[in-house]
Each structure stands twice: as structure tokens, then as C-alpha cells.
């Protein structure tokens, strides 16, 4: 049996040290400000990215380049590896489709090779937590097919709940109307959203005030985690350059559920371009979305 490598997209938002430690390879997604393209080797530090947005610059985003996917996959196949690729939600990007098309073409050219592409239906550290589950299974000796089966059977149990600080970014992405963005901003309404069974961003509820929105994330977790204690040994939180708010949510989780192992990291530019500065997102295993 050939050894295999787990690959994913830069939208997984996992820390660089995690990726290196567990030998996870990335396909880069690109973004641009005023005609300058970033991603892969040319990157902006997260704070610089979000400061540009705070100062009015609006980035645009791009899916994984098929040629880049082909290069990454081809090199791994040449090294003798099969590939388990965990892709950014197909409802939010064309990257999954690009990876799947590339995989089919390469497998036709290399009949002895295996490339499995999983549509995670996840985003940000939700995708990252999904990757983490695959990594743990691999390090516990599971085969590529066993892991792929587990991922397909459990992906709707990977819950995402998040809130944003600026409704205008959601309006730009078509998630709320212009009227809702204007009125909501005036009366300090903060939306709480989740990712549905199709991998789309869907509003759950609205609350008044930032602190209440952060508490509501943990309230939503409490509603969903019954029966999943053994799968929530670790919880992930991502943020749009508002680490103190992410740490506040982490403290609520520790106090309410006794979960101590919590990974916090930035929302990457590809997703942050649409959610904006001040986003806080919570990811855990729970009852189906």
C-alpha cells in the first residue's frame, strides 16, 4: 500500500507550525488589492491585510489555480504518494472543482495513483478542524480510504457559528441587503451566522451588541454538542484581527464546558475579504447543522 499525504487549501487557516509538524501540504488561494496579487510566496501579514480593509481598501479573491493544483499533485505523485485532498467548501469557491478536475486528469494519466478529493463543506478553521481530524486518524494508522469514509460520514457534524462586526462586508458578499446593513449598523445589530448542509453562509439570528454576539456563539455550541463530548477534545476559533474577542470566547468555553485545548488563529484573507475585520468564528463537533 502506498503512503499518502493530506493536502488542503490556504483557507484552512491552520498555523504554519501545525502544517509543518503534521506534513500537511497547501494549495494557495490568491487575493488582490488594487491590482497587486497576493498569496503563496507574496503575502501580507494578517494585521496589515485587515488594516487595509479598515482604511477602505476592498480586496478581490480568486480560487485555486488549476495549474498550481496540477503542479502540487504531480510532484507528490512523483514522490510516490497518494493524496487525500480536503477542499474549501464548494458553495463558497471553485477551488474544490478545480482540485477534483485535476485529480481525475492525473489519475487517468497515472492509473496506479490515488487522489481522493473531499468537499469539506467547511471554511476557515472549520476546514482546519476537519483537516485536524483527518491528521489524527492518519497518525493513528488509518488508511486513506478509511479516513475519506470518516470525513464523508461526519462532515455535517462539523459545526460553524460566527459573528461579524461590520454588516457592510456581508452586504458586499450578498449575505444581507443594503437596507439591513445600514439599519443594523445604526442600531448596533450583530448577526450570528452558520454554515449549512450545502456549505453556504446562512444567518441564524441577530442580537444587540458585540459582547452578546460573542456569548451567543457559545450558546449555539451548547445547543449542539450533546453526545459529542469525546469528539470535542479540541475546539478551534478564528478571528479577523480581534484576538482579544477570540480569547474571550475561549474563556467562556473553558468555563462552561471545561474544554482547555483551544486553537486560535486568524481568518485568512480569502475569507476575511468577505467577512471583514472583527469576525469571530467558533468550530466544534456537534449535532448535524
C-alpha positions as CSV (number, residue, x, y, z in Angstrom):
1,X,0.0,0.0,0.0
2,X,1.3,3.4,-1.0
3,X,1.8,6.1,1.6
4,X,-0.3,9.2,1.3
5,X,-0.2,12.9,2.0
6,X,-3.0,15.1,3.3
7,X,-3.4,18.3,1.3
8,X,-5.8,21.2,1.8
9,X,-6.2,24.9,0.9
10,X,-4.8,28.0,2.5
11,X,-8.4,28.7,3.6
12,X,-8.0,26.1,6.3
13,X,-6.4,28.8,8.5
14,X,-4.2,26.3,10.3
15,X,-0.9,27.8,11.8
16,X,2.2,27.3,9.8
17,X,3.9,25.3,12.6
18,X,0.9,22.9,12.7
19,X,1.2,22.3,8.9
20,X,4.9,21.7,9.1
21,X,4.6,19.4,12.1
22,X,2.0,17.2,10.5
23,X,3.3,17.4,7.0
24,X,0.1,18.9,5.5
25,X,0.6,20.5,2.1
26,X,-1.3,23.5,0.9
27,X,-2.9,24.7,-2.4
28,X,-2.8,28.5,-2.3
29,X,-5.8,30.8,-2.9
30,X,-5.0,34.3,-4.2
31,X,-6.3,37.7,-3.4
32,X,-5.6,41.2,-4.7
33,X,-5.6,44.8,-3.6
34,X,-5.6,47.5,-6.3
35,X,-4.2,45.1,-8.9
36,X,-1.4,43.6,-6.8
37,X,-1.9,39.8,-6.4
38,X,-1.0,38.2,-3.1
39,X,-0.9,34.6,-2.0
40,X,1.6,31.7,-2.0
41,X,5.0,33.4,-1.6
42,X,3.8,37.0,-1.9
43,X,1.7,37.5,1.2
44,X,0.5,40.2,3.6
45,X,0.7,39.8,7.3
46,X,-2.8,39.4,8.8
47,X,-2.8,42.7,10.6
48,X,-1.6,44.6,7.5
49,X,-4.4,42.9,5.5
50,X,-7.1,43.9,7.9
51,X,-5.7,47.4,8.4
52,X,-6.0,47.9,4.6
53,X,-9.7,46.9,4.9
54,X,-10.2,49.2,7.8
55,X,-8.8,52.0,5.7
56,X,-11.3,51.4,2.9
57,X,-9.3,49.1,0.6
58,X,-11.5,46.3,-0.8
59,X,-9.7,43.1,-1.8
60,X,-10.9,40.7,-4.5
61,X,-10.3,36.9,-4.3
62,X,-9.5,34.0,-6.6
63,X,-9.9,30.3,-6.5
64,X,-7.1,27.8,-6.6
65,X,-5.3,28.0,-10.0
66,X,-5.7,24.6,-11.8
67,X,-2.1,24.7,-12.9
68,X,-0.9,25.2,-9.4
69,X,-3.1,22.3,-8.2
70,X,-1.6,20.2,-11.0
71,X,1.9,21.1,-10.0
72,X,1.4,20.3,-6.3
73,X,-0.4,17.0,-7.0
74,X,2.0,15.9,-9.8
75,X,5.1,16.5,-7.6
76,X,3.5,14.4,-4.7
77,X,2.7,11.6,-7.1
78,X,6.2,11.7,-8.5
79,X,7.5,11.3,-4.9
80,X,5.4,8.1,-4.7
81,X,2.5,9.4,-2.6
82,X,-1.2,9.1,-2.9
83,X,-3.2,12.2,-2.0
84,X,-6.2,12.9,0.3
85,X,-7.2,16.5,-0.6
86,X,-9.6,18.3,1.8
87,X,-11.1,21.2,-0.1
88,X,-12.7,24.5,0.8
89,X,-16.5,24.4,0.6
90,X,-17.7,24.1,-3.0
91,X,-20.5,26.5,-2.2
92,X,-18.0,29.3,-1.5
93,X,-15.3,28.7,-4.1
94,X,-14.5,27.0,-7.3
95,X,-11.3,25.5,-5.7
96,X,-12.9,22.2,-4.9
97,X,-14.0,21.8,-8.5
98,X,-10.5,22.7,-9.8
99,X,-8.9,20.1,-7.5
100,X,-11.4,17.4,-8.4
101,X,-10.9,18.0,-12.2
102,X,-7.1,18.0,-11.7
103,X,-7.3,14.8,-9.7
104,X,-9.3,13.0,-12.4
105,X,-6.9,14.0,-15.1
106,X,-3.8,12.9,-13.2
107,X,-5.4,9.6,-12.2
108,X,-6.2,8.9,-15.8
109,X,-2.5,9.6,-16.6
110,X,-1.3,7.6,-13.6
111,X,-3.6,4.6,-13.1
112,X,-1.6,3.3,-10.2
113,X,-2.1,6.5,-8.2
114,X,-5.0,7.5,-6.0
115,X,-6.2,11.1,-5.4
116,X,-9.3,11.5,-3.3
117,X,-10.9,15.0,-3.1
118,X,-13.3,15.7,-0.3
119,X,-15.6,18.6,-0.5
120,X,-15.4,19.7,3.2
121,X,-18.4,22.0,3.1
122,X,-16.3,23.9,5.6
123,X,-14.5,27.2,5.8
124,X,-11.7,28.8,7.8
125,X,-10.7,26.8,10.9
126,X,-13.8,24.7,10.3
127,X,-11.9,23.3,7.3
128,X,-8.8,23.3,9.6
129,X,-10.6,21.2,12.2
130,X,-11.8,18.9,9.5
131,X,-8.1,18.5,8.4
132,X,-7.1,18.0,12.0
133,X,-9.5,15.1,12.4
134,X,-8.0,13.5,9.2
135,X,-4.5,14.1,10.5
136,X,-5.3,12.4,13.8
137,X,-6.8,9.4,12.0
138,X,-3.8,9.1,9.8
139,X,-1.4,9.3,12.7
140,X,-3.4,6.6,14.4
141,X,-2.8,4.3,11.4
142,X,-6.0,4.6,9.4
143,X,-5.8,4.2,5.6
144,X,-6.6,6.8,3.1
145,X,-9.9,5.1,2.3
146,X,-10.9,4.8,6.0
147,X,-10.2,8.4,6.6
148,X,-12.1,9.5,3.4
149,X,-15.1,7.5,4.6
150,X,-15.0,9.0,8.1
151,X,-14.8,12.5,6.6
152,X,-17.8,11.9,4.3
153,X,-19.8,10.4,7.1
154,X,-19.0,13.2,9.7
155,X,-18.7,16.4,7.8
156,X,-22.2,17.7,8.6
157,X,-21.3,17.3,12.3
158,X,-18.6,19.9,12.0
159,X,-20.4,23.0,13.2
160,X,-19.5,26.6,12.3
161,X,-21.0,29.6,14.1
162,X,-19.7,33.1,13.7
163,X,-20.4,36.7,14.0
164,X,-19.1,39.8,12.2
165,X,-18.6,43.4,13.4
166,X,-19.4,45.2,10.2
167,X,-22.6,44.3,8.2
168,X,-21.4,46.1,5.1
169,X,-18.9,43.4,4.3
170,X,-21.7,40.8,4.4
171,X,-23.7,43.1,2.1
172,X,-20.8,43.2,-0.4
173,X,-20.8,39.4,-0.4
174,X,-24.6,39.2,-0.9
175,X,-25.3,37.8,2.5
176,X,-27.5,40.7,3.7
177,X,-29.4,43.6,1.9
178,X,-28.1,47.1,1.8
179,X,-31.0,48.2,3.9
180,X,-30.3,45.6,6.5
181,X,-26.6,46.6,6.6
182,X,-27.5,50.3,7.1
183,X,-30.2,49.9,9.7
184,X,-28.4,47.1,11.5
185,X,-25.3,49.3,11.8
186,X,-27.3,52.2,13.2
187,X,-29.0,50.1,15.9
188,X,-25.9,48.0,16.7
189,X,-27.3,44.7,15.5
190,X,-24.8,41.9,15.2
191,X,-25.7,38.9,13.1
192,X,-24.8,35.3,14.1
193,X,-24.4,33.0,11.2
194,X,-23.5,29.4,10.5
195,X,-22.6,27.2,7.5
196,X,-25.4,25.0,6.3
197,X,-25.5,21.5,4.9
198,X,-24.6,22.8,1.4
199,X,-21.6,24.7,2.8
200,X,-23.2,28.2,2.5
201,X,-23.1,31.0,4.9
202,X,-26.6,31.4,6.4
203,X,-27.9,33.8,9.1
204,X,-29.1,32.2,12.3
205,X,-30.1,35.1,14.5
206,X,-29.5,38.8,15.3
207,X,-28.5,40.2,18.7
208,X,-27.8,43.6,20.0
209,X,-24.2,44.4,20.9
210,X,-20.9,42.9,20.3
211,X,-20.5,41.1,23.7
212,X,-23.9,39.5,23.3
213,X,-23.0,38.2,19.9
214,X,-19.9,36.5,21.3
215,X,-21.8,34.9,24.1
216,X,-24.4,33.7,21.6
217,X,-21.7,31.7,19.7
218,X,-21.1,29.7,22.9
219,X,-24.9,29.4,23.5
220,X,-25.2,27.9,20.0
221,X,-22.4,25.5,20.8
222,X,-24.2,24.4,24.0
223,X,-27.3,23.6,21.9
224,X,-25.4,21.3,19.5
225,X,-22.7,19.4,21.4
226,X,-24.8,16.9,23.3
227,X,-23.4,13.4,22.7
228,X,-20.2,14.7,21.2
229,X,-18.0,15.1,24.3
230,X,-15.5,12.6,23.1
231,X,-15.0,14.4,19.8
232,X,-14.5,17.9,21.3
233,X,-11.1,17.3,22.9
234,X,-10.1,20.4,20.9
235,X,-12.1,23.4,19.7
236,X,-10.9,25.9,17.1
237,X,-11.6,29.7,17.0
238,X,-10.6,32.1,14.1
239,X,-10.8,35.8,14.1
240,X,-10.5,38.8,11.8
241,X,-7.7,40.6,13.7
242,X,-9.6,40.8,17.1
243,X,-7.7,38.3,19.2
244,X,-9.0,39.6,22.5
245,X,-12.6,38.8,21.4
246,X,-11.5,35.3,20.3
247,X,-9.8,34.8,23.7
248,X,-13.0,35.9,25.4
249,X,-15.0,33.3,23.6
250,X,-12.3,30.7,24.5
251,X,-12.7,31.7,28.2
252,X,-16.4,31.2,28.0
253,X,-15.9,27.7,26.5
254,X,-13.4,26.8,29.2
255,X,-15.8,28.0,32.0
256,X,-18.9,26.4,30.6
257,X,-17.7,23.1,29.2
258,X,-14.3,22.6,30.8
259,X,-12.5,22.3,27.4
260,X,-9.0,23.5,27.8
261,X,-7.5,22.7,24.4
262,X,-8.4,25.6,22.1
263,X,-6.6,26.6,19.0
264,X,-6.9,30.3,17.9
265,X,-5.7,31.8,14.7
266,X,-6.5,34.5,12.1
267,X,-9.2,34.2,9.4
268,X,-7.2,34.1,6.2
269,X,-7.5,36.9,3.6
270,X,-9.6,34.8,1.1
271,X,-12.4,34.5,3.7
272,X,-11.6,37.7,5.6
273,X,-12.1,39.7,2.3
274,X,-15.8,38.8,2.6
275,X,-16.3,38.7,6.4
276,X,-14.1,41.7,7.3
277,X,-12.2,42.8,10.4
278,X,-13.8,41.8,13.7
279,X,-15.1,38.4,12.6
280,X,-15.1,35.7,15.3
281,X,-15.8,32.1,14.3
282,X,-16.2,29.1,16.5
283,X,-15.8,25.5,15.3
284,X,-16.6,22.2,17.0
285,X,-18.2,18.8,16.5
286,X,-21.9,18.6,17.2
287,X,-25.4,17.6,16.0
288,X,-25.9,18.0,12.2
289,X,-26.0,21.6,11.0
